[in-house]
Amino acid sequence: MEHKDRCSQEEVDGDSCGSSTAGSLEMDRNPSPPPEEDETEAGEEADAIGETVYSKHWLFSTLTRLIQMVTDQESGPSDSSVELTDDLEEDLCKVWDMAMDKDVAVFLQEFKAPDILLGVIAKSHSPRLTEICVGILGNMACFHDTCVSLSQNSDLCSVLLLLLGDNDPPTLLETCRLLLMCLSQPDVAPLWLERIRQQPAMCGSLCFIMSSSTNVDLLVKVGELVDKLFDEDEEMMKSWVSTPASDGDPNKDTQQDVASSLLEAATQLRSESPEALEVYLHSLQLLTTVEEGMQALVSDGACGHAVWMFVCKIVCEDLCQADDPPLILQEQKALLAPALALLSALYASLQTDISTELLGSLFRILQFNAEWRQSRTAGNSKSEENQKEEDEQLKALVETTAEFLSAVLMQLNKDLLSSIVKEGCLTERSCVSAVGTLVPQHITAVQHLVVLLSEVEPKLADIIKKDFSISSNASS
């Protein structure tokens, strides 16, 4: 293209292309060959993959070397393994990176690279080689068309699901990443869900990873995968919490149930990757939305009480502290919403006592919400679209908190109320803010609170009655 542009300019200037007279004098001889750099340029353009600077020849050569390595391994003694050389590993890692480019991903698909990589994975004795091959496929799956094509390869899909029983963390990480990519594509997600239903050992494999791994990156990705599966397929979730480990499951003897495995992984992540807790709390909360899940949490010998204690610590010790600014709700709402929804569901079933710290946290969340809204009306530069999204997320958190607090208030006694007042967990500001959120929908709970306050903090009770027109004759 560069040569063509240059020639066009010369024609305009009347130089090498010349006038008609000059042209007629040169008609009897053959035209001069193009400059060597133009030949090189044209060759490079023909060798380039799409609009990239990546070389088709180099890619062919790298994949050919990969095939040869596996062939050498296969032709050798059955107990031998051919090592992945540093040079080949480096080049394959380049292919891995290149596959993030759409043109390269499409070219690899057209070149039947997935079939080559499938053959390598099936025969590989090298965990690193398997990881790289799955990683290349994972990058290819980032694009819709290549993801659809990969998903239609039933043999490849079967091998990938079996890889979840592997014991190599990097391979497991790339496998989970690839599965998540495919499950995120609406066109092929149903196909993958159907295949996963037909793999009963997959539940055991994921539970084993969650309950035994200390690899933070792997636990994060497995949590995302489990959460995605539960969110997309309620029947699968019911099946997984209801079905014991199968006799053919290699992890049967060390297998924990789904709820316990989720709790184990969340406990591991609490200090090392708090932001990753969201998917685990959400998965546990999803369990409470179906009868089978609740039974898995609250039946005799289940982990419901342990989950309650763990989530209470997160809410009371890690989130929304008294010295935080109200803006903290915006940063923590994604964690607080599933945490409080989970606690609310467990509270109704476990009939457990609530701590002064947790009760104080519920009041504080509603207080921070009221103060945040007041400050935002004073001036906000955010777009209406972003503000609306934040409002929806915060609204869900506030509604969950209000529902939970109203249930707790209905069971509140004078001794517990006295304790939270003495410990500073309930102040006039937090109480007024909370009541402002609770009325009128939860008026009965507010009336019960006012009756108790009349005995414990009469001044505060009078403020609530006056500000919200609560009848002095209200009874518990």
C-alpha positions in Angstrom: 0.0 0.0 0.0 2.9 2.3 0.8 4.4 1.8 -2.7 1.0 2.4 -4.4 0.6 5.7 -2.5 4.1 6.8 -3.5 3.5 6.0 -7.2 0.3 8.0 -7.2 2.1 11.0 -5.9 4.8 10.6 -8.6 2.1 10.6 -11.3 0.7 13.8 -10.0 4.2 15.4 -10.0 5.0 14.1 -13.5 8.2 12.4 -12.5 8.9 8.7 -13.0 5.5 8.0 -14.7 6.3 11.0 -17.0 4.4 12.6 -19.9 2.9 10.7 -22.8 5.9 11.5 -24.9 8.3 10.1 -22.4 6.2 7.1 -22.0 6.2 6.3 -25.7 10.0 6.3 -25.8 10.2 3.5 -23.2 7.4 1.2 -24.5 10.0 -1.1 -26.3 11.7 -2.3 -23.1 10.5 -4.4 -20.2 9.5 -2.5 -17.1 12.0 -2.4 -14.3 11.5 -4.8 -11.4 10.0 -3.3 -8.3 12.4 -2.3 -5.5 13.5 -5.2 -3.3 12.0 -3.6 -0.2 8.6 -3.6 -1.9 8.9 -7.4 -2.6 9.7 -7.9 1.1 6.8 -5.7 2.1 4.4 -7.6 -0.1 5.7 -10.9 1.3 5.3 -9.8 4.8 1.8 -8.6 4.1 0.9 -12.0 2.7 2.4 -13.7 5.7 0.6 -11.5 8.2 -2.4 -12.9 10.1 -5.3 -10.6 9.3 -4.5 -7.0 10.3 -1.8 -8.1 12.7 2.0 -8.2 12.4 2.0 -11.9 13.5 3.5 -14.3 11.0 1.5 -17.3 9.6 4.8 -19.1 8.8 6.0 -18.7 12.4 2.8 -20.0 13.8 2.7 -23.0 11.5 6.3 -23.7 12.5 5.5 -23.5 16.2 2.5 -25.8 16.0 4.5 -28.3 13.8 7.2 -28.4 16.5 4.5 -29.0 19.1 3.0 -31.9 17.1 6.5 -33.4 16.6 7.3 -33.3 20.3 4.1 -35.2 21.1 4.7 -37.6 18.3 8.2 -38.3 19.7 6.8 -38.9 23.1 4.2 -41.2 21.8 6.7 -43.3 19.8 9.0 -43.7 22.8 8.7 -46.2 25.7 5.3 -46.0 27.4 6.8 -44.8 30.7 8.9 -42.1 29.1 8.1 -38.5 28.7 9.6 -35.9 26.4 10.4 -32.7 28.2 9.0 -29.4 27.0 12.1 -27.4 25.9 12.6 -23.8 27.0 12.5 -22.6 23.4 9.2 -24.3 22.6 7.7 -23.3 25.8 8.6 -19.6 25.1 7.1 -19.8 21.6 3.9 -21.5 22.8 3.5 -18.8 25.4 3.8 -16.3 22.6 1.0 -18.1 20.8 -1.0 -18.0 24.1 -0.6 -14.2 24.2 -1.3 -13.9 20.4 -4.6 -15.7 20.8 -6.0 -12.7 22.6 -6.1 -11.0 19.2 -9.3 -11.7 17.4 -7.6 -12.2 14.0 -5.2 -14.7 15.5 -8.0 -16.6 17.3 -10.0 -16.9 14.0 -6.9 -18.0 12.1 -6.1 -20.7 14.8 -9.7 -21.9 14.5 -9.5 -22.1 10.7 -6.1 -23.9 10.9 -7.8 -26.5 13.1 -5.6 -25.6 16.1 -8.2 -26.7 18.6 -8.0 -30.3 17.3 -4.2 -30.1 17.5 -4.3 -28.8 21.1 -6.9 -31.4 22.1 -4.6 -34.1 20.9 -1.7 -32.6 22.8 -3.8 -32.3 26.0 -4.9 -35.9 25.7 -1.4 -37.2 25.3 0.6 -34.7 27.4 2.7 -35.8 30.3 3.7 -32.2 31.0 1.4 -30.1 33.3 3.0 -26.9 32.0 2.2 -28.0 28.4 -1.4 -28.8 29.3 -1.8 -25.5 31.1 -0.5 -23.6 28.0 -2.8 -25.5 25.6 -5.9 -24.8 27.7 -4.8 -21.2 28.1 -4.6 -20.7 24.3 -8.1 -22.2 24.0 -9.3 -19.9 26.8 -8.0 -16.8 25.0 -9.7 -18.0 21.8 -13.0 -18.4 23.7 -13.0 -14.7 24.5 -14.5 -14.1 21.0 -18.0 -15.1 20.2 -17.5 -16.9 16.9 -14.5 -18.9 18.1 -16.2 -19.7 21.3 -19.2 -21.1 19.5 -17.0 -23.2 17.3 -15.0 -24.5 20.3 -18.2 -25.4 22.1 -19.5 -27.5 19.2 -16.5 -29.8 19.6 -17.9 -32.4 21.9 -14.6 -34.3 22.4 -12.9 -31.1 23.4 -15.6 -30.3 25.9 -15.5 -33.7 27.4 -11.7 -33.5 27.9 -12.0 -30.0 29.5 -14.6 -31.2 32.0 -12.4 -34.1 32.9 -9.5 -31.8 33.5 -11.3 -30.5 36.6 -10.1 -33.7 38.2 -6.5 -32.7 37.6 -4.1 -32.0 40.4 -2.2 -29.2 38.8 -3.4 -25.7 40.1 -2.4 -23.7 37.0 -4.2 -26.2 34.7 -7.2 -26.1 36.9 -7.1 -22.3 36.8 -7.0 -22.1 33.0 -9.7 -24.8 32.7 -12.1 -22.9 35.0 -11.3 -19.7 33.1 -12.2 -21.3 29.8 -15.5 -22.8 31.2 -16.5 -19.4 32.5 -15.8 -17.8 29.1 -18.1 -20.3 27.5 -20.8 -20.1 30.1 -20.8 -16.3 29.6 -21.9 -16.7 26.0 -25.7 -17.0 25.8 -25.5 -18.9 22.5 -23.6 -21.8 24.0 -24.2 -21.6 27.7 -27.2 -24.1 27.6 -25.0 -26.6 25.7 -22.3 -26.4 28.4 -24.9 -26.6 31.2 -26.3 -29.8 29.7 -22.8 -31.4 29.4 -22.0 -30.4 33.0 -25.2 -32.1 34.2 -24.0 -35.3 32.6 -20.7 -35.1 34.5 -21.7 -36.0 38.1 -18.1 -36.1 39.2 -17.7 -32.4 38.5 -19.4 -31.4 41.7 -17.0 -33.5 43.7 -14.0 -32.1 41.8 -15.0 -28.5 42.5 -15.8 -29.2 46.2 -12.4 -30.9 46.6 -10.6 -27.9 45.2 -12.6 -25.4 47.4 -12.1 -27.5 50.6 -8.4 -28.3 50.1 -6.6 -25.7 47.9 -4.7 -22.7 49.3 -4.1 -21.2 45.8 -5.9 -17.8 46.0 -6.2 -17.3 42.2 -7.6 -20.8 41.8 -10.1 -20.4 44.7 -11.3 -17.1 43.2 -11.9 -18.7 39.7 -13.6 -21.8 41.1 -15.9 -19.6 43.2 -16.8 -17.6 40.1 -17.5 -20.9 38.3 -19.7 -22.3 41.0 -21.6 -19.0 41.4 -22.2 -18.9 37.7 -23.5 -22.4 37.6 -25.8 -21.9 40.6 -27.1 -18.6 39.1 -27.8 -20.1 35.7 -29.2 -23.5 36.7 -31.3 -23.8 39.9 -31.9 -27.5 39.2 -28.2 -28.2 39.1 -27.7 -26.4 42.4 -30.5 -28.5 44.0 -29.0 -31.7 42.6 -25.5 -30.8 43.9 -26.6 -30.1 47.4 -28.8 -33.2 47.5 -26.6 -35.9 46.0 -23.8 -37.5 48.0 -20.4 -38.2 46.4 -20.6 -41.1 44.0 -18.7 -44.3 44.4 -16.6 -43.5 41.4 -15.5 -40.2 42.7 -11.8 -40.4 43.5 -12.2 -37.7 46.2 -15.1 -39.5 47.9 -13.3 -40.2 51.2 -12.2 -36.6 51.6 -15.3 -35.1 50.1 -17.1 -32.3 51.9 -20.6 -31.2 51.0 -21.1 -28.1 48.8 -22.0 -25.8 51.6 -19.0 -26.8 53.7 -16.7 -26.5 50.8 -18.0 -23.0 50.0 -17.4 -22.0 53.6 -13.9 -23.5 53.7 -12.9 -21.6 50.6 -14.4 -18.3 51.8 -12.6 -18.7 55.2 -9.3 -19.2 53.3 -10.0 -16.0 51.2 -11.2 -13.7 54.0 -7.7 -12.4 54.8 -6.0 -13.0 51.5 -8.5 -11.7 49.0 -11.5 -10.1 50.7 -13.0 -8.9 47.4 -13.3 -12.5 46.2 -15.7 -13.3 49.0 -18.6 -11.8 47.1 -19.0 -14.8 44.8 -18.8 -17.3 47.8 -21.3 -15.3 49.9 -23.6 -15.0 46.9 -23.4 -18.8 46.3 -24.2 -19.5 49.9 -27.1 -17.1 49.7 -28.4 -18.8 46.6 -28.6 -22.0 48.6 -31.0 -20.4 51.0 -33.4 -19.6 48.1 -34.4 -23.3 47.6 -35.6 -25.8 50.2 -32.8 -28.3 49.4 -30.2 -25.7 50.0 -31.7 -24.6 53.3 -31.7 -28.2 54.5 -28.1 -28.5 53.4 -27.3 -25.6 55.8 -29.6 -26.1 58.8 -30.2 -29.8 59.1 -28.5 -31.7 62.0 -24.7 -31.8 61.5 -24.8 -29.2 58.7 -22.6 -26.1 58.7 -25.3 -23.5 59.1 -24.1 -22.3 62.5 -20.5 -22.1 61.3 -21.7 -20.1 58.3 -23.6 -17.8 60.6 -20.6 -17.1 62.8 -18.3 -16.6 59.8 -20.6 -14.1 58.0 -21.3 -12.2 61.3 -17.5 -11.7 61.7 -17.3 -10.3 58.2 -20.1 -7.9 58.7 -19.2 -6.8 62.2 -15.4 -6.8 61.9 -14.6 -6.1 58.3 -17.4 -4.0 56.9 -19.1 -0.7 57.7 -17.3 0.3 60.9 -18.4 3.2 63.2 -15.4 5.4 62.1 -16.0 4.8 58.4 -17.5 7.6 56.2 -21.1 6.9 54.9 -19.5 6.6 51.4 -18.2 3.2 52.5 -21.6 1.7 51.6 -20.9 2.3 48.0 -17.7 0.4 48.2 -19.0 -2.5 50.3 -22.5 -2.9 49.0 -21.6 -5.9 46.8 -20.4 -7.8 49.8 -22.9 -6.5 52.3 -26.0 -7.4 50.2 -25.4 -11.2 50.0 -24.0 -11.3 53.5 -27.1 -9.8 55.1 -29.5 -11.8 52.8 -27.7 -15.0 54.0 -27.8 -14.0 57.6 -31.5 -13.0 57.3 -32.4 -16.4 55.9 -30.4 -18.3 58.5 -31.7 -16.2 61.4 -35.3 -17.4 60.6 -34.2 -21.1 60.5 -31.5 -21.4 63.1 -33.3 -19.4 65.8 -29.9 -18.2 66.9 -29.2 -15.3 69.3 -28.1 -12.1 67.7 -25.1 -10.2 69.0 -25.0 -6.5 70.0 -22.3 -6.0 67.4 -24.5 -7.4 64.6 -27.6 -5.4 65.7 -25.4 -2.3 65.9 -24.2 -3.0 62.3 -27.7 -3.2 61.0 -28.6 0.2 62.5 -25.4 1.7 61.2 -26.0 0.6 57.7 -29.3 2.3 57.6 -27.8 5.4 59.2 -25.0 5.5 56.6 -27.5 5.2 53.8 -29.5 8.1 55.1 -26.4 10.3 55.5 -25.0 9.3 52.1 -28.3 10.3 50.4 -28.3 13.6 52.2 -24.7 14.4 51.2 -25.4 13.3 47.6 -28.3 15.7 47.2 -25.9 18.6 48.1 -24.0 18.0 44.8 -23.2 15.0 42.6 -21.2 15.0 39.4 -21.9 11.4 38.4 -24.0 10.7 35.3 -27.6 9.8 35.7 -26.9 6.3 34.3 -24.2 5.5 36.8 -26.2 7.1 39.6 -29.2 4.9 38.7 -27.1 1.8 38.8 -25.7 2.7 42.2 -29.2 3.5 43.4 -30.5 0.0 42.4 -27.6 -1.7 44.1 -27.9 0.3 47.2 -31.6 0.0 47.2 -31.3 -3.8 47.3 -28.9 -3.6 50.2 -31.2 -1.3 52.2 -34.3 -3.4 51.6 -32.4 -6.5 52.7 -31.1 -4.7 55.8 -34.6 -3.3 56.7 -36.2 -6.8 56.3 -33.5 -8.4 58.5 -33.6 -5.6 61.2 -37.4 -5.7 61.4 -37.3 -9.5 62.0 -34.7 -8.9 64.7 -36.6 -6.1 66.4 -39.7 -8.3 66.7 -37.6 -10.6 68.9 -35.8 -7.8 70.7 -35.9 -7.8 74.5 -35.2 -5.1 77.0 -31.9 -6.6 78.1 -30.4 -6.7 74.6 -31.6 -3.2 73.9 -30.0 -2.0 77.1 -26.7 -3.6 76.1 -26.6 -2.0 72.7 -27.3 1.4 74.1 -24.7 1.1 76.8 -22.1 -0.2 74.3 -22.8 2.7 72.0 -24.0 0.4 69.2 -27.3 2.4 69.2 -27.3 6.2 69.1 -30.0 8.7 68.6 -28.7 9.4 65.1 -28.6 5.7 64.1 -32.0 5.0 65.6 -33.7 7.9 63.9 -32.2 7.0 60.6 -33.2 3.4 60.9 -36.7 4.1 61.9 -37.0 6.5 59.0 -36.2 3.6 56.7 -38.4 1.1 58.4 -41.7 3.1 58.5 -44.3 2.6 57.3 -43.6 -0.9 55.9 -42.3 -2.3 59.1 -44.4 -0.2 61.5 -45.1 -3.2 63.8 -41.4 -3.7 64.5 -40.9 0.0 65.1 -43.8 0.1 67.6 -42.2 -2.8 69.5 -38.9 -0.9 69.5 -40.6 2.2 70.9 -42.2 0.3 73.7 -38.8 -1.1 74.8 -37.2 2.3 74.4 -39.8 3.9 76.7 -38.3 1.7 79.4 -34.7 1.9 78.5 -34.3 5.3 76.9 -37.5 7.4 77.4 -36.0 10.5 75.8 -35.2 8.7 72.6 -38.6 7.0 72.6 -40.3 10.4 72.7 -38.2 11.7 69.8 -39.2 8.7 67.7 -42.9 9.1 68.6 -42.8 12.8 67.7 -40.8 12.6 64.5 -42.7 9.6 63.1 -46.1 10.0 64.7 -45.9 6.7 66.5 -48.8 6.2 68.9 -47.9 6.2 72.5 -50.4 3.4 73.0 -48.5 1.1 70.7 -47.8 -2.3 72.2 -45.5 -5.1 71.6 
